[in-house]
Amino acid sequence: QVQLVESGGGLVQAGGSLRLSCEVSGIIFSIVNMGWYRQAPGKQRESVATITSGYSTNYANSVKGRFTISRDNAKNTVYLQISSLKPEDTAVYYCAAALPGRTSWGQGTQVTVSS
């Protein structure tokens, strides 16, 4: 059974930083492409950053230069370092694993940025 458990969210002032973590179990983590997504109230879920099994990364234009995705295969964990936070970054952040034929999601972690 695949499980993804996010942590690290919270309330932070604009300009601050957070590091989100997503620990994964039930799959061979090192061969799976991973991603972080977010969903703000009243908006659709959007891709924030992705990282392949080969460590190639891709970012949404809105977060380039502020967010960094990384992975530690020894810990079965994917991270999202988020810096220079803005109020518009407020959302529930989800990690996702791209599995054959489907995507597996975590439960999400709330990030709230106050102005």
N, C-alpha and C positions, 0 to 999 in steps of 0.2 A: 504494500500500500504506500503510495507516494504521499509524503507530507512536506509542506513548506511552512515554516514558522518565522514570521517577521518580528523584529523588535527594533527599538531605538527611536521610535517616534516620540513626539512631545510638543510642548509649547515653547516657542523660541521667539525672540525679538527679531525684527527685520535686521538683516546684516549678519545674523548669527549662523551657526553651523550645527549639523547633526550628522551622525553616521548610522545609517540603517543597515541591519543585518538580516539575512534570510538563511536559516539553516534547513537543509534539505535531507530527507531520508527516504529510503525505499527505491532508489534508483542508482545507477552508476553515474554519479554526479559529473565526473570528469569528462564525459562524452556528450553532455547535454548543453545546448545553448540556453542561456538564462536571460531574463529581462526584468526590469522594473517598470511599472506602470503607475499611473495615478488617476484618481477620479475626484474632481471637486464637486461640491453640491450643485445639482442641476446641470451638470455637464457629463459628457461621455468619457469613458475611460480612455486614456491616451498613453502611448508609449513614451517613456522618459529616456531609457537607456537600455542597450542590450550588449551582451558579451557572449561570444561564441566559445566553443570548447577549445578553440585555438587562440583565445584571448583577443580576438578582434572586437573592437567596440564601436558603437554607434550611438549618437545622442540626438534628441530633439533639439531643434534650433533654439528653443526658448531656454534651454539649460546648458548649452555648450559653454565651456569655460567656468561653469559654476558647480556642476555635478561630475562626479567620477565614479564609474562602475568598476568593480574588481571582483576577483574570485580567489578563493583559497581551496583548492581541491583536496588538500589534506584534512580540511575541516568541513568539507561539504557545505561551504557557505559562500554566498554572494553578498557583496556589500554595495552600498550607495552612499558615498560621501557627498553631502550637500552643503554648499557654502554660499555666502552672500545671499541668504534667503530673502525672499520678497513676500509680501502678503498674498500675491497671486500664486505662490507655491503651496498654499494651504490646500490640503487634499488628503484622502486616504491613499497611502502608497502600498502597492501590491507587488510581490515578486511572482514570477511565472517561470515554469519550466516547459520548454518546447519538446514534447514527447511525440513519438510516432502517432500521427493521426489525431492528436489532441494537445491541449495546453492544460497544465495543472497549475492551480492558483493557491496562493496563501490566503490567510484571512484578512490581511491588511493591517497597517499601522497608521495611526492618525498623525499628521504633521500640521500644526497650526502656527502660523507666523503672524505675530502682532506688529502693528505699525507704530 
